[in-house]
Amino acid sequence: MAHLNDNHLVRLQRILDATTEGFWEWNIETNATYYSPAWYDMLGLEPADSTTSVELWRARIHPDDRNRVLEVQQRSILKDEPWEQEYRMQHASGHYLWVMSRGRVLYRSADGKPLLAGGLHIDITTQKQLHRLNEDLQTQERLIQGILKISLSSVTLYDFMARRLSFTSGHIMKSIGYEEQEFLGLSADFYRGVIHPDDQFKMAQHVEQLVESKPGQMLECRIRLRSKQGLYHHLLLRDSVFSRDPDGKPQEVLCSAVDITRYLELKDKLEENLRFLRELSFRNSHEMRAPVASMLGLVDIMRHEVHSPASMNELIAYLKETITKMDSVIRELTVVLNDKISRH
């Protein structure tokens, strides 16, 4: 049966003390375990003067990892396979660090019984944190890309110094018919080549306001931009300075642009319909209600007063005239409504 001897430990300890990894050696029969100084230092512990129990290691494994770690180790020992796994171990200060644990059986008896195992622990906390940070950044990037993809607005980053786009999510670019390289070229000098002539001064004022804007301030501007088909689209811009040079002058501007052309068309149509309804309301109040009031008055007179045949004929003539006028108003309103419906 193999046992730990002094010469073996002295030679091993000299090698292990010169490394930064935490080496260990475990006598499986007695549970006596040697941990290198680096192993203790990794966990913020004071090195033991001699070998100690394997329970020192087991007790510091995170409770949520312990069963898995011990099962993997036991299975690997039985199969005579090396093991490698990542798990958390508690530092002396109370927090947990991540370790990469590698080990294998070093000696067995003649009948194959495991006697001595050894391996190392490597502190991978920093790598884990960087990996987690990278995953978080990737998640945030996917989220941002998803938002940009479903958003009706186009988000762009404008290089204020070069006076051209450096990034665009492409929504506005596609809605007005330009390819990416075309749109990037048209962005030169604040889109001067495709902005409606009547909006050039407005855009120049907007640029001046951006130069004078305070950190975090958002400015709005509405302009018309010519599409590739030659039509003008109404855009609502919301801009904010993203970065500045040491003198405080804008270097990059973050812009959100929304094509509001369709909105303005619907708004105009809604206003037209409201005007039409107001006109109908006026005509109903003044042209239809008046004949109705007249008819009610004539009927009331005919019911409650005694008239001669001549006066009765006169009342009937007034009533007929009122009904004829009301019929004319109804016919006229019907024509107007039918015309309105046919145009929509």
Summary of the structure (lengths in Angstrom):
residues: 344
radius of gyration: 43.6
end to end distance: 99.1
largest distance: 146.9
contacts: 896
relative contact order: 0.06
helix: 51%
strand: 25%
